[in-house]
């Protein structure tokens, strides 16, 4: 089976991570795999045939479309797997000119899903984001990660946190959609809680000013950007992970947190309620309700840990790169029958 992964963006995020992990696993299983993506990602696909192509231009750019058509026509792929909305809208424009099956993955909420109706099969990374896609040929395949042993580190010593503090953490790009402002302001109503916030982004300065204005500087550690391993060490060593997002496709931070066996509370985004249960879902944009939930968990932490044990076990079986790849191969085989 000759497979091509098409990636149209040039940012670093869950979409790119998904494509990298899937491509590496397919290569490991001896599939003939090619990736068409921006030059900046070439090193990430080490050992995989890589065609550098800048698809960040307008999806209607006739020169870009013709050049891509030439590549796809010459390569004669069995499967062209377009990752996310832009790649899908570009690839389906060429569908009538190429003899390949098109599989497309929907990674996030989109108002305009018209391109996905032209694909032969659609994979969604959560049930929720595909609710409005009314086609038979669709399925949900959750993102997966490689399971690895993560070190438990002493956060109290590393970040000079008083020993009596209950440590909560969150990880992500510091953008408005993550609503870290709600998380920070909730600390006003918590008791003996310290927040470690991992990431960088446009909202960083605003968030630090908010912490200062609320006299919470001593209760928050901003680590800046950290590599994935160091971020997971913080998740592993914290008492609780908190997600306050306005929207999510299917966040890698969820499955990384569960793989670290750290409890998590979250707003009702993606399919998280189905995974962790409604008792650990928090109301969106409500700092007092969030603080109450954090205090409740802190005051009966053993109960929370016991509750999450079967969820940790399920995550190690279902949210893995191996499982994600198995399910994706099943779809490839299905559309080629």
N, C-alpha and C positions, 0 to 999 in steps of 0.2 A: 504494500500500500504506500503510495507516494503522497505525502501530506505537506501542505504549505500553511504556515501560520502567518497571518497578516496583521501587523500592529501599526496603527496610523499616528499615534501620539508621540510626544517626546518628553513626557513627564515621568517621574518615578512615583509609583503608587501600587495599589492592589491589582489593577489591570495588568500592569507590566510584570509584576511578581507572578501572577497567575500564568501568563504566557511563557515566562522563563522556566518555571517549575514544570509545567506541562510538556514543553518542548524537550527539556532534559530527560524527563522520564520516558517519553516516546523514543528518544534516541537510545536510551539505555536498553530498551526492548527491541532494538534493531529495526525500527521503522525508518523509512527513507523520509527524513524530515528536513524541510527548508524553512527558514524564517525570512520574511520581507519586513524590514523595519528601518527606523532611523539609524544612521551611522553610530550615534552615541551609545546604542545598546549592543554593539558588536561584541565587546568583551564579555558581556553577560551571557552570551550564547556560545561560549568557548566550546569548540569541538563539534558544533552544529553548523551545517552549511548556511551561510548568511548572505543575503543580498541587500546591500545598503540602498535604501530608497526613502527619500523624504516625502512622506504623505501628509505633511502638516499644512500644505497649501490648500486652497479651496477645493472642496470635493468635486467641483464642476470644472476644474482646470483641465482643458482638453489635452494639453501636452502631457500632463501627468497621467491622465487616463490612458492615453495611447501607449505611452512607454510601459505602463503596467500591463496593458493588454498584450504587448509584444512578449513580455516575460512569461505571462501565464500561458499564452498560446504555445510558446516554444517548449515550456517545461512539461506540459500535459499532466498536471497533478490530478490524482484521483479525488482528493479532498482539498478544498481551499477553506481554511478555518479563519473567518474574519473575527477579530477580537474587538468587541464594543461597537458603538453606533457609527462612528465615522468610517472605520475600516469596512463595515458592512455596507454603508451607503455607497462607498466607492466600488467595492467588488461586485455588488449586484447590478451596477450599471453595465458591467461587462458580461453578464451572465449569458446573454443570447449569442455571444461571440466565442465562448469557450466551452469545452466539453468536460467540465468538472462539476462535481457536486459541491454545493456551498453550505457549510455549517457555520452558524454565527452565534457568538456568545453575547448575551445582554448582561452588562456589568453594573448598571445603575439605572435610576429612575429617568425615563425619557418621555416627554409629551408626544413627540413624533416617532412612532414605531413603524412607519410605512416601509422602510428598507427591510425590516426583518420579515415582513410578509412575503418577500421575494426569495428568501433563503429556502433551501431544501429542508433544513432542520434548525431549530433554535434551542440553544442551551441557555438557561437563566441561572445566575448564581444564587438566586433566592426565589421563593414562590411569590413573595410580595411584589417584587419589581416587574413581574411578568403578568400580573393580574389582568391588565388591560390589553394583553396580546392574545387576540381571539383566534388561535390556530390550533389544529390538532397536533401538528408536528413540533411539539415543544416539550421540554423536560427540565427539571431543576437538578443541577449538579453543584453541590457546595464546593467552595474553595478548599484546598487541602494543603497541609504543610508536612515537611519531613519531621518525624519525631526525633528528638535529640535530648540528651541529658543537659539540663541547665543548672548552673551553679547557684546555690543559695548564698547570697552575700550579706554582710552586716551593713545594712543601710544606715543604722544609727551612727556607726563610726564613720562611714564613708561621707555622709552628708551632715554630720554633727547635729543629729536629731536627738532631742531628749528621750531617754529610754522609756518614759511612761506614755509616749505618743503611740496612737494607732495609725499606722501608715497606709494611706490610700494612694493610688497612682492612676495616671492616664497617659496614653501615648497617642500622638497623632500630629498632623500638620496643624499649626496654630492659625486656623481660619475660622471665620464666623460660624460656618455650618456645624462645627464641632461643639459650639456653645460652651467653651471652657470658662466663659464669664459667669455662667450659672454655677459651675462647679466651684470656682473661686469664691463667689459671694456666699455659697452655702456654708463655707467654713465659719462664718460669723455665728452660726447657730449650732455648731458641733462642739463636742467636749473632748479636749485632748486628742485632736486629729491633726496629722501632718500630711500635706499633699506633695507628691513628687510628680511634676509635669514634664514629660519627655517630648521634645519636638521643637521645631522652629517654624516661623511663617509670618504672614503680614500682620497678624493680630498680636504679636509678641509684645510690642511696646505698650499697646493698650492694656493688655492683661497684667503686665507688671505695674502699670500705673494704677490699675484697679486694686491690685493687692496692696499697694502702698496707701491708697486713699482709704481703704477699709482697715488699715493697720494690721494686715495679715502677712507682712513680709517674713516674719519668723516662722510662720506656719506653712510656707510654700517653698519648695526647691524647684527652680527652673533649671533643667540640665542642659538645655539646648539640644541640638541634633546628636543622636547616638546611633552607632551601627545596630543592626538587628539583634545580635547576640547580647550586647550590653543592655539594650532595652528590655529584652526578655529576662535578663538577670534581675532587673528592677521589678518586673511583673512578678517573677517567681518569689522574690523576697518581701513583697508587700503583703499586707493583710487583705486588701480589697482593690479590685480594679473598677473604675467608674467611667461609664460612657454616657455622655450627655448630648449626643449628636441630634441634629434636626433630621438628617436622613443618611442612610448608608445603603450600599448595594448588598454586599455580604462581607463584613469587616474581618480582615486577617487578625486584627487585635483580639477579636472574640475567641477564635480558635487557638491563637497563641496563648491567651490567658488560661483557657481551659487545659491546654497541654502542659502549662506550668502548674496546674492544680491550685489556681488562685480563684477565689469566688469573684463574681462580677455582678454588678447591677447596671442596668442600661435603660435608656428610653426605648419606646416601642418602635424600633426601626428594624428593617429587614425581617428575618424570621426568628429573631432572638427570643421572643416570647415563647415560641414553640420549643426552643432548645433549653432555656433555663427556667421557664415557668413564670406565671404572672406575678408571683410574690416578689420577684426581683426585678420587676419592671417599674421604672420611676416616671412620674409625670413630666412631660416636656416643659422646659422653661419655668420650673417651680423650685427655687432654691431652698425654700423652707421644707417642702416635702422631701427633697433630696437629703437635706441635713437630718431629718427625722429617720429616714431609712438607714443612713450611715450610722447614726447613734444606736438604732435598734440592733443592727448587725454587730456592732462593736460590743454591745452589752450582752449578747448571747452568741458569741463567735463560734463556739463549738457546735451549736445547732446548725449554723450556716454551713460549716465545714462538712458536717455529716450529710446534709441535704445534697451538697454538690458532688459527693463521691461517685454515685452512679453516672452523673453527667460527665465527669472526667473520663470515666471508663468508656462511655459511648463515643466521646470525642476522639479518643485514641483509635477507635475502630472506623469511624465514619469521616472524620475531617483530616484525612491524610492525602498526601500526593498520590500514593498508590491507589487509593480508592477513587479519587477524582479522575485519575488516568484510566482506570478500568472502565468506569462509567462512560467516559468520553470515547474510548475505543469502541464500546458497544454501539454508540450512536454512529460513528463512522461506518461500522460494518452494516448497520441497519440501512443507512441511506444508499449504500452501494449494492444492496441486494436486488 
